[in-house]
Amino acid sequence: MPAQWSGNLVGRMHNNRISNRELADKLSVSNKWVSMVLNGHRSPKDAEQRFNAALDALIKEKEVGR
């Protein structure tokens, strides 16, 4: 079962129009691995912090580009 943080992160991704591929590129990992973590199939210990930091950076980049 996916963790609560991953559901919140997916919601923020959707609201900011950020794809799994963009997040994977920012994290320098595969799109498949991002999907496995977000769907609860992998649980790396630092995933919540890494994913949130990467998403925050992507959101800031999109704001600057506007």
C-alpha positions as MATLAB code, in Angstrom:
seq = 'MPAQWSGNLVGRMHNNRISNRELADKLSVSNKWVSMVLNGHRSPKDAEQRFNAALDALIKEKEVGR';
ca = [
       0.000    0.000    0.000;
       1.370    3.435   -0.915;
       2.412    5.748    1.897;
       0.351    8.857    2.647;
       3.175   11.152    1.556;
       3.183    9.641   -1.938;
      -0.508   10.414   -2.398;
       0.100   14.012   -1.344;
       3.060   14.241   -3.710;
       1.064   12.865   -6.656;
      -1.651   15.437   -5.938;
       0.897   18.259   -5.970;
       2.377   16.874   -9.195;
      -1.057   16.863  -10.810;
      -1.895   20.390   -9.641;
       1.396   21.688  -11.042;
       1.261   19.636  -14.251;
       4.471   17.737  -13.507;
       4.837   14.243  -14.947;
       6.494   11.165  -13.488;
       9.099   11.468  -16.249;
       9.989   15.031  -15.220;
      10.310   13.946  -11.603;
      12.428   10.932  -12.598;
      14.715   13.151  -14.677;
      15.130   15.555  -11.748;
      15.977   12.645   -9.436;
      18.280   11.038  -12.052;
      16.415    7.742  -11.818;
      14.155    5.776  -14.134;
      10.502    6.576  -14.651;
       9.693    2.973  -13.717;
      11.461    3.295  -10.354;
       9.552    6.514   -9.571;
       6.300    4.698  -10.331;
       7.276    1.759   -8.122;
       8.026    4.086   -5.189;
       4.866    6.156   -5.640;
       2.749    2.980   -5.868;
       4.286    1.471   -2.736;
       6.277   -1.318   -4.411;
       9.615    0.159   -3.278;
      10.300    1.990   -0.017;
      13.739    3.579    0.055;
      14.387    5.204    3.436;
      14.976    8.716    2.125;
      12.379    8.719   -0.651;
       9.949   11.163    0.937;
      12.599   13.848    1.425;
      14.226   13.306   -1.994;
      10.950   13.278   -3.905;
       9.584   16.355   -2.133;
      12.830   18.291   -2.667;
      12.850   17.390   -6.370;
       9.193   18.328   -6.773;
       9.725   21.637   -4.973;
      12.608   22.414   -7.340;
      10.507   21.552  -10.401;
       7.648   23.753   -9.200;
      10.037   26.673   -8.678;
      11.506   26.143  -12.156;
       8.021   26.254  -13.696;
       7.164   29.431  -11.780;
      10.304   31.158  -13.038;
       9.479   30.099  -16.606;
       6.063   31.779  -16.523;
];
